[in-house]
Amino acid sequence: MERAVAQLPPGQRVVSALMDTNQRQFSVLHLVDRVCLGRCFSYANYEPSVGQFRVQAARENGIVAYDFRDSWAMQAGGYLVKPRDVPLYRIDLCGMGSRDLCVAPVAAGVTLERTWLHVTPDLWQP
């Protein structure tokens, strides 16, 4: 993911909806938050939109989604990219069956979907 983000000019808005099929928490989903530190803006980060953290988004801005419903839909799938969101980049698998990550621009009118992948061992099965 770091290699994918390194290809972008600094300060870009980035989303990722990668989810590990074997994890009950969202650690893979939030990798983009860590990777973007000092490089880009994790546009779907929910923290600014809920008003419970130090950094808060009280109104529309060009850095992060200010509405939690939008933030969640960007991460969970089903978000329709609006003209105000672009330029926006998405980190996803490079293709079906690929294990590599790529970054690509997303156009207004595109619906973001979650990508399920298997990264960690299956520890939750009996």
C-alpha positions as CSV (number, residue, x, y, z in Angstrom):
1,M,0.0,0.0,0.0
2,E,2.9,2.3,0.7
3,R,4.3,1.7,-2.8
4,A,0.9,2.5,-4.3
5,V,0.5,5.8,-2.4
6,A,4.1,6.8,-3.2
7,Q,3.1,7.0,-6.9
8,L,0.7,9.9,-6.1
9,P,1.6,13.6,-5.9
10,P,1.5,14.7,-2.2
11,G,-1.7,15.8,-0.7
12,Q,-4.1,13.7,-2.7
13,R,-7.4,12.3,-1.3
14,V,-7.3,8.5,-1.1
15,V,-9.8,5.8,-0.2
16,S,-9.5,2.0,0.3
17,A,-12.2,-0.5,1.0
18,L,-10.0,-3.6,1.5
19,M,-11.3,-6.0,4.1
20,D,-9.8,-9.2,5.4
21,T,-12.2,-12.1,5.4
22,N,-10.7,-13.5,8.5
23,Q,-10.7,-10.5,10.8
24,R,-13.4,-9.2,13.0
25,Q,-11.8,-5.8,13.4
26,F,-11.0,-3.4,10.5
27,S,-7.2,-3.4,10.6
28,V,-6.7,-3.9,6.9
29,L,-9.4,-1.3,6.2
30,H,-7.6,1.3,8.2
31,L,-4.1,0.7,6.7
32,V,-4.7,3.6,4.4
33,D,-5.1,5.9,7.4
34,R,-1.5,5.0,8.5
35,V,0.0,5.0,5.0
36,C,-1.4,8.5,4.3
37,L,0.3,10.1,7.3
38,G,2.4,13.0,5.9
39,R,1.7,11.9,2.3
40,C,-2.0,12.1,1.5
41,F,-5.5,12.4,3.0
42,S,-7.4,9.3,4.1
43,Y,-10.6,10.8,2.7
44,A,-13.0,8.1,4.2
45,N,-11.5,8.3,7.7
46,Y,-14.5,8.3,10.0
47,E,-12.9,10.0,13.0
48,P,-13.3,13.7,11.9
49,S,-17.0,13.1,11.0
50,V,-18.1,11.7,14.3
51,G,-17.0,14.6,16.5
52,Q,-15.4,12.5,19.2
53,F,-11.8,13.0,18.3
54,R,-9.4,15.9,18.3
55,V,-9.6,16.5,14.6
56,Q,-13.2,17.2,13.6
57,A,-14.9,18.0,10.3
58,A,-17.9,20.3,11.0
59,R,-18.6,21.1,7.4
60,E,-17.8,20.1,3.8
61,N,-14.1,20.4,3.1
62,G,-11.5,19.1,0.6
63,I,-9.6,16.9,3.0
64,V,-12.0,14.3,4.6
65,A,-15.6,13.3,4.4
66,Y,-17.6,15.4,6.9
67,D,-20.7,13.1,6.9
68,F,-20.3,9.8,8.7
69,R,-22.8,8.1,6.4
70,D,-20.6,9.0,3.5
71,S,-17.4,7.9,5.3
72,W,-18.9,4.6,6.2
73,A,-20.3,4.0,2.6
74,M,-16.8,4.7,1.2
75,Q,-15.3,2.0,3.4
76,A,-18.2,-0.5,3.4
77,G,-19.2,-0.1,-0.2
78,G,-22.1,1.5,-2.0
79,Y,-20.8,5.1,-2.0
80,L,-21.6,7.1,-5.2
81,V,-18.6,9.4,-5.9
82,K,-19.8,13.0,-6.1
83,P,-18.2,15.7,-8.3
84,R,-17.0,17.5,-5.1
85,D,-15.0,14.3,-4.1
86,V,-12.7,14.4,-7.2
87,P,-9.8,14.3,-7.6
88,L,-10.0,11.0,-5.6
89,Y,-7.8,7.9,-5.7
90,R,-8.7,4.4,-4.7
91,I,-6.3,1.7,-3.5
92,D,-7.5,-1.8,-4.6
93,L,-6.3,-5.1,-5.9
94,C,-4.7,-4.7,-9.3
95,G,-7.1,-7.2,-10.8
96,M,-9.1,-10.4,-10.1
97,G,-6.8,-12.9,-8.4
98,S,-4.0,-10.4,-7.9
99,R,-2.3,-10.0,-4.6
100,D,-0.7,-6.7,-5.6
101,L,-2.2,-3.3,-4.8
102,C,-2.7,-0.5,-7.3
103,V,-3.9,3.1,-7.0
104,A,-6.1,4.6,-9.6
105,P,-8.2,7.8,-10.0
106,V,-12.0,7.5,-9.4
107,A,-14.4,9.5,-11.4
108,A,-17.6,11.1,-10.2
109,G,-20.6,8.8,-10.8
110,V,-18.6,5.6,-9.9
111,T,-19.9,3.5,-7.0
112,L,-17.2,2.5,-4.6
113,E,-17.4,-1.2,-3.5
114,R,-15.6,-3.2,-0.7
115,T,-12.9,-5.7,-1.8
116,W,-12.6,-8.8,0.3
117,L,-9.3,-10.5,0.5
118,H,-7.7,-13.2,2.6
119,V,-4.5,-11.9,4.3
120,T,-4.4,-13.4,7.8
121,P,-4.7,-17.0,9.0
122,D,-8.2,-18.3,9.7
123,L,-8.0,-18.1,13.5
124,W,-11.8,-17.8,14.2
125,Q,-12.9,-21.1,12.9
126,P,-13.5,-23.9,15.5
